[in-house]
């Protein structure tokens, strides 16, 4: 999900520009409070499982529904969270050509004070901690971790990352 904030205006959109704002009304006010006056943030909309042990992808799929009454009901029954992982613009400055390390540092500073349901995606350069997350996050239902180069610029519509997934086989 790409979040566009300009003053009080918040727009949520998929990476292929499909509008999401109406499907996740419970995120609008928290984003107004958590994000600076003008910015564009790349991240993920997630729904935690009811047992608190991971994410519920099926519940997320149920949220994309044409009926306004269902959208409102589900926004209360299965509220979404937003996990931010990249800062694409801040104020009048477009950051796409800046290295990921710079963009992430600005994002971390921007979201230094926790304001659930808006979260900063955890990140590390510590290989031991990354290995620990790889094991722990599997138990939460996540299929792996993402590795990115800190020097890379933002590349829309291109996969310039490595997704390290768990491998399962019958062998």
Order of alpha helices (4+ residues) and beta strands (2+ residues): beta-beta-alpha-beta-alpha-alpha-beta-beta-alpha-beta-alpha-beta-beta
